[in-house]
C-alpha cells in the first residue's frame, strides 16, 4: 500500500460517511456531520447511528453494512476505540480507502492503548485502509469543500497546507486564515500518527496541485530520518515551514565524544531543518506570517529592499530590522532619487526608507509605487502606513460632527486607500516583485478600508513591519536555495 | 560502553589520513632515548603525549607535554611520563603546531537522525560557548561549506593575529573526508577531531579519537 498516494481518498473522497453520528449538538458525532454538511461537499454523504435517527435532515443507517458498495471511500469515525476494529472490517467491505479516527484511548492512555494502537496499524495494513489519527480532531480540504473535523473553523480556500500534531495549533492557523482571508488547501490534525505521520503528509502536500506552501507543527518524530528526507524532497518543490514544540536542551545520551555531548537534539533539529531547505518558526503566528508571504508574493530576485512609509517610527524600525537580516536596505540610486523628486514634496527623506512626508494627500503614491518597482535595482518593497487615511475616514463617519464636507473627505480617504492597494497589487504582479504590506491595523481594525481592500485581493497585511522583514528574508533565502542548492554538489 | 573500543590517537589519525585529512607529523617512541631521536627527526619544538588505548582523554589525565624546544626538555618530559604509576609503554612524539585558532569537528550517530557531522569552535571554552553546527550525512561540499556561515566564530576565519585567513576549501575537504570515513566504515560510532589547528591558514588535525563497535 502506497500510503502517500492513498491520502488522496482522505482529502478528495468521492463519498463520505460519518460513523457514530449523534443527535446531540454537543457531541463529536454531531459536530463532524454538521461541519461536513455545512462546508458544501458535493459527493454522497452518509451517517451511521445506532437508532437510525434522522440528523440534520440525513436519514442515518444502522451501520456500514447498510451502505451500498463503492459509493463512499472515506469514513469519519467518531465511535469509541473498542468498536473500531469491527468498523474498519466493515468499511473495507464497502470500498472505504481512508478513515479519520477521532477517538482517543490509544498510546496516550497507557499500556493497553499502546497494544490497541499496534493492532490498529496491523489491521490497516491487512485491510489496505489508511488511517489518519487516532486521537485527532479531523481535517479540512477546501478543494473538496470538506470540513471533516470536530471543531471550527472552516477556513477560506487557498494554497497553504498544514499537518499539525496539535489540533489546537491547526485551529490557530485556520483562525488566522479566516481573519486575514489567506486561504488553506488542506489542514490535518495528525493525532497519534499511527499509520500516517507528518513525513507522509508533507510528501503528499509536495505533490498536491492545490498546495503551494507547507506548514508542519510537530512535537517529536517517530522517524527523524524519514522526516528529514520528506522535508528535503518537499523543499525542492515548495517552501516548507516547521514549528516544533517540546525542544529539550538535554545533551545527547551516552556520548563518549566531545562533539557527541554537544549534539543536542534541539541543535541538530534546527540545523536539519535548514539543511533540508525548510524554515523553522518559533511559534505558529510567525509561521503564519511566513506562509502568508509565500502564498501571496513572488520570490525576490535579490536582497535589495526598499521601504515606502508614511509612518516615521515604523520606517526606522524596519530599517533596523533589515540591517539585522540577510536583506540589504537599498542605497537609493541617483536616477531613482531624481525620479522620486518629481513625485514627492521637496521635504521627502531623500533616502531609504522613503518617507512620503505627507505626499499621500496627492495622487502621486500609485505612480511612485510603480516607479520604484520598475527600477532594476529594487528587488522587494515593504509598504508601511497603510490605513492611516482609512482611520481618519472612520472617525469622521462615526463623528457626531459629521457634515457634508467631512463625508466628502472621508470618502476621498477611503478611495485613496483602495488606490494604494490596487497600485501595490498591480505593481507586484506587473514587475514580478514581492511587496509586503505591514500594519497593526491588519488585526486591530479588520474593517479599515485599506485592510478590507487587501483582504479582498487575498493579500496579507503583516501585523508588524518586523515580521514583514522576517517573512521577506525567508522569501529571499528560499529564492537562493532554489537557485543554488542543487547546483553545487 | 560495552562492545565498543577506542582507536588510539595515532591510529585514529592514520585512519583519517587515509581519507585525505592532513594530520600532524608524529612518531611512536618506546623509550626516552627513542623519544629524543624522534624529536630530532621531526624538528623542535615537539609535543609528547601518552600513547595507547587506555588514554582517551590525555589532557585530563595530565598526559601531554607541550612546547618542548630541545633535547633536555624532551628528556625530562619523557622520563616523567614513562615514570608514571600506570607505566605507559610508549609515547607519541609530534610536531608542535603554533596556531591561535582552534576548531573542533566530529561525527556522531544520533538516535533520531543517524550520522551527523559537527563543526564548531574548539579550545577550552568549547562546551560553554557551544558555537557548533551540524549537518546530517551524507552532506554535499556545498552544505558543508554553509556550516561556516552558521557560526558566530566565523569572524575568526579571516586573518587573525598575524596568521593568514583560514583556507575554506581545504577545511571543507577535511570535513568532507571525515564524513566519508564515517559513511564508509559502518562500525564507527563516533569521530572526534579536536583540535583542528591552522598553521599558515591550512587545517591540520592535531588530535583525533575514533570509537567503533567491536
HADDOCK unambig.tbl for C-alpha pairs under 7 A between the chains (distance, minus, plus):
assign (segid A and resid 223 and name CA) (segid B and resid 112 and name CA) 6.28 0.50 0.50
assign (segid A and resid 224 and name CA) (segid B and resid 112 and name CA) 4.72 0.50 0.50
assign (segid A and resid 224 and name CA) (segid B and resid 113 and name CA) 5.03 0.50 0.50
assign (segid A and resid 225 and name CA) (segid B and resid 112 and name CA) 6.56 0.50 0.50
assign (segid A and resid 225 and name CA) (segid B and resid 113 and name CA) 4.81 0.50 0.50
assign (segid A and resid 257 and name CA) (segid B and resid 190 and name CA) 6.76 0.50 0.50
assign (segid A and resid 257 and name CA) (segid B and resid 192 and name CA) 6.22 0.50 0.50
assign (segid A and resid 258 and name CA) (segid B and resid 192 and name CA) 6.52 0.50 0.50
assign (segid A and resid 259 and name CA) (segid B and resid 105 and name CA) 6.97 0.50 0.50
assign (segid A and resid 259 and name CA) (segid B and resid 106 and name CA) 5.73 0.50 0.50
assign (segid A and resid 259 and name CA) (segid B and resid 118 and name CA) 6.48 0.50 0.50
assign (segid A and resid 259 and name CA) (segid B and resid 192 and name CA) 6.49 0.50 0.50
assign (segid A and resid 260 and name CA) (segid B and resid 108 and name CA) 5.75 0.50 0.50
assign (segid A and resid 262 and name CA) (segid B and resid 127 and name CA) 6.94 0.50 0.50
assign (segid A and resid 262 and name CA) (segid B and resid 130 and name CA) 7.00 0.50 0.50
assign (segid A and resid 268 and name CA) (segid B and resid 134 and name CA) 5.83 0.50 0.50
assign (segid A and resid 271 and name CA) (segid B and resid 133 and name CA) 6.83 0.50 0.50
assign (segid A and resid 271 and name CA) (segid B and resid 134 and name CA) 5.81 0.50 0.50
assign (segid A and resid 271 and name CA) (segid B and resid 135 and name CA) 6.48 0.50 0.50
assign (segid A and resid 272 and name CA) (segid B and resid 135 and name CA) 6.37 0.50 0.50
assign (segid A and resid 272 and name CA) (segid B and resid 136 and name CA) 6.59 0.50 0.50
assign (segid A and resid 275 and name CA) (segid B and resid 135 and name CA) 6.67 0.50 0.50
assign (segid A and resid 488 and name CA) (segid B and resid 142 and name CA) 5.75 0.50 0.50
assign (segid A and resid 489 and name CA) (segid B and resid 140 and name CA) 5.21 0.50 0.50
assign (segid A and resid 489 and name CA) (segid B and resid 141 and name CA) 6.07 0.50 0.50
assign (segid A and resid 489 and name CA) (segid B and resid 142 and name CA) 6.11 0.50 0.50
